[in-house]
């Protein structure tokens, strides 16, 4: 029986018209209030697939050159979880918590440098998209005399999660338009759907209005 299964699987691979199609990773953005299980979902997925799993807090990351952790510290944590095996770490899962805390304050670009908000989003772009990242062997910051190691992030799944407090108001403001006249439906703005149902209607424009930059939203296609 095992032989017949192996043969049938072999011929399926041969006759597969889509065998030249290469599927790339699809990063995920999790929305939900504190305590709803966002981190637990990501952790159980990593345990089920037996992959190295690293959790980091976005609030501790700053733009390179400022006080705080660089974005490369995320990958260093993943490598440590893989016991230093770069190849194993390059197929791991990274969960970035509190991603909503690095939203820029308003849609307009700030005149001052936002090193813990928009600056972090800019620094995360290449890493989340998939590229060759150079990180120090130790947890120290990069400088000219530091020994570096390289890791390809194109196979690392990035799951970002956050409560996004206030996003439901943005969604309601877009979807629940008021009307006037004799035939208008009379209802209070807060009636009807609860917050979980409202968040299911999240569009990229809502996340951008909340404070995420368009480039970063585009690298998290699944919400």
C-alpha positions in Angstrom: 0.0 0.0 0.0 2.8 2.4 0.9 4.5 1.6 -2.4 1.3 2.5 -4.4 0.9 5.7 -2.4 4.5 6.7 -3.2 4.1 5.9 -6.9 0.8 7.8 -7.2 2.3 10.9 -5.4 5.3 10.7 -7.8 3.0 10.7 -10.9 1.0 13.5 -9.4 4.1 15.6 -9.3 5.0 14.7 -12.8 1.6 15.5 -14.2 1.1 18.6 -12.2 0.7 21.5 -14.7 1.5 24.0 -12.0 4.8 22.5 -10.8 6.7 25.6 -12.0 4.6 27.9 -9.8 6.5 29.0 -6.8 4.4 30.0 -3.8 5.9 32.7 -1.5 5.1 33.4 2.1 2.1 35.5 3.0 2.6 37.6 6.1 -0.3 38.0 8.5 -1.7 40.9 10.5 -3.9 39.9 13.5 -6.4 42.4 14.9 -8.1 41.9 18.2 -8.4 43.2 21.8 -5.9 42.3 24.5 -6.3 38.7 25.7 -8.2 37.3 22.7 -5.4 34.8 21.9 -3.4 36.4 19.1 0.0 35.3 20.5 -1.4 31.8 21.4 -2.5 31.2 17.8 1.0 32.1 16.5 2.7 30.0 19.1 0.6 26.9 18.5 1.1 27.1 14.7 4.9 27.1 15.3 4.7 24.2 17.7 2.5 22.2 15.3 4.9 22.8 12.4 7.9 22.3 14.7 9.5 25.6 13.7 11.6 28.0 15.7 9.4 30.8 17.1 10.3 34.2 18.4 8.1 36.8 20.0 9.2 40.5 20.2 7.5 43.7 21.3 7.3 46.4 18.8 7.4 49.1 21.5 11.0 48.2 22.4 12.3 48.7 18.8 13.6 52.1 17.6 15.2 53.3 14.4 18.9 52.4 14.0 21.2 54.8 15.9 18.7 55.6 18.7 18.3 54.2 22.2 16.4 50.9 22.1 16.6 47.7 20.1 17.4 47.6 16.4 15.1 45.6 14.1 17.9 43.1 13.7 17.4 42.1 17.3 14.2 40.3 16.2 16.2 38.0 13.9 18.9 37.4 16.6 16.2 36.2 18.9 14.9 33.8 16.3 18.4 32.4 15.7 18.8 31.9 19.4 15.5 29.9 19.4 16.9 27.8 16.6 20.1 27.1 18.7 22.2 29.1 16.3 21.2 27.2 13.2 20.8 29.8 10.5 19.2 27.5 8.0 16.6 26.4 10.5 15.9 30.0 11.6 15.4 31.0 8.0 12.2 28.9 8.0 10.9 30.1 11.3 8.0 32.2 12.5 8.3 35.7 14.1 5.5 37.3 16.0 5.7 41.0 16.4 3.3 42.1 19.2 1.9 45.6 19.8 2.4 46.5 16.2 -0.3 49.2 16.5 2.0 51.1 19.0 4.4 52.1 16.2 1.7 53.8 14.2 2.6 57.4 13.4 0.6 60.1 15.1 -1.9 61.0 12.4 -1.9 60.7 8.6 0.2 63.7 7.9 4.0 63.3 7.9 5.6 64.6 11.0 8.1 67.5 10.8 10.2 65.9 13.5 11.8 62.4 13.2 9.5 59.7 14.5 12.2 57.2 15.6 9.9 54.8 17.5 6.9 54.9 15.1 7.2 55.5 11.4 11.0 55.0 11.5 10.5 51.5 12.8 8.0 50.7 10.1 10.5 51.9 7.5 13.2 49.7 9.0 10.9 46.7 9.1 10.0 46.9 5.4 12.9 44.9 3.8 13.0 42.4 6.6 9.3 41.6 6.4 9.3 41.5 2.6 12.2 39.1 2.4 15.9 40.0 1.9 19.4 39.1 3.0 19.9 40.7 6.5 23.3 41.2 8.1 23.1 41.0 11.9 25.9 40.8 14.6 26.7 37.5 16.2 26.2 39.1 19.6 23.3 41.2 20.8 25.3 44.4 20.5 24.6 47.1 17.9 26.3 47.1 14.5 29.6 49.0 14.2 32.5 48.6 11.7 34.4 46.1 13.9 31.5 43.8 14.6 31.5 40.3 13.2 28.4 39.9 11.1 26.3 36.9 9.9 23.7 36.8 7.1 20.2 35.4 7.1 17.6 35.2 4.3 14.2 36.4 5.6 12.3 35.4 2.4 11.3 32.1 4.1 10.5 33.6 7.5 6.8 34.1 8.3 6.1 37.4 10.0 2.8 37.6 12.0 2.1 41.1 13.4 -0.6 41.5 16.1 -2.1 44.4 17.9 -5.3 45.6 19.7 -5.6 48.7 17.4 -7.7 50.6 19.8 -9.8 53.2 18.0 -9.7 51.4 14.6 -13.3 50.4 14.9 -14.3 54.1 15.0 -12.4 54.6 11.7 -14.1 51.7 10.1 -17.6 52.8 11.3 -16.9 56.3 10.1 -16.2 54.9 6.6 -19.0 52.3 6.4 -21.8 53.9 8.4 -22.8 56.9 6.4 -25.4 59.2 7.8 -28.4 60.2 5.7 -31.2 62.7 5.9 -34.7 62.9 4.5 -38.1 61.3 5.1 -36.8 57.9 3.9 -33.6 57.9 5.9 -32.9 55.0 8.4 -32.7 56.3 11.9 -30.1 54.6 14.0 -27.4 55.5 16.6 -23.8 55.3 15.4 -22.8 52.7 18.0 -25.8 50.3 17.5 -25.7 47.0 15.7 -22.3 45.2 15.2 -19.9 44.5 18.0 -16.2 45.3 17.7 -15.3 41.8 16.4 -17.7 42.2 13.5 -16.6 45.7 12.8 -12.9 44.6 12.6 -13.7 42.0 10.0 -14.5 44.8 7.6 -11.0 46.3 7.9 -9.6 47.7 4.7 -6.1 48.8 3.9 -7.2 52.5 3.9 -8.4 52.1 7.5 -5.0 50.9 8.6 -3.3 53.7 6.8 -5.6 56.2 8.4 -4.8 54.6 11.8 -1.1 55.4 11.2 0.5 52.5 9.4 2.5 53.5 6.3 1.1 52.2 2.9 4.4 50.2 2.2 4.1 48.4 5.5 0.4 47.6 5.0 1.2 46.2 1.5 3.6 43.7 3.1 0.9 42.3 5.3 -1.6 41.1 2.8 -3.7 38.8 5.1 -5.6 40.6 7.9 
